[in-house]
């Protein structure tokens, strides 16, 4: 496991690049490498889908 080069003191989103050495606090700044942006975007979309799927269902049976 690689440790972050800084200490998180509040909740935040950190993207660890595929090189294993580059970390970006993506809630503060965007990933700049085009390939890493594609990977980061896909991970965020996947994560949001998981969060949406975990939402409690309403009385109509749909989420939210």
N, C-alpha and C positions, 0 to 999 in steps of 0.2 A: 504494500500500500504506500502510495506517495503522499507525503504531507503537503498541505498548501503552503505557499510562500508567505502567507500572512494569516492572522488569526481573525476568524469571523466573530464579531461581537453581537451581531444582530442576524435575523433571518436573511438569507440571500440565496441567489442562484449562481452557481459556479460551474463553468464548462471546462472539463479537462480535455485538452486536445489529444488527438491520436498519437502525437509524438511522446506523450507521457510526461512532458516537461513544461508545457504551456498551460496556464490556467487563466481564465477570464471571468471576472465577476459580471455575468451577462445582465444582471439587473442594474448595472452601472454603465457598462459600455458594450458595444457589439463586438462579436468575433470578426476579425478582419480578413483572415485567409478564406478565399472563396470555397475551397473544399470543406474546410471546417465549418463554415457558415451553413452549408447544405446538411452536414451531419448534425449540427446543433439544432437547426430548424426541425429536422426529422425527429430528433429526440424530444423536443418541446411539444410537437404535435402528438407524438405517441403518449407523452406524459399527460397532456390535456385530455386525450381520449380516455385514459385510465381514470383520471379524476372525474370526468363526466359519467363514466360507467359506474363509478362508486357512489354517485349521488343517490340519496334515498328517493324512492319512488313516491309520487303523489297518489292521492286516492284514485286518480284516473289511470294509474299504472304507468305513467310516463315519468321520466326523471325530471327534476326541477319543478 
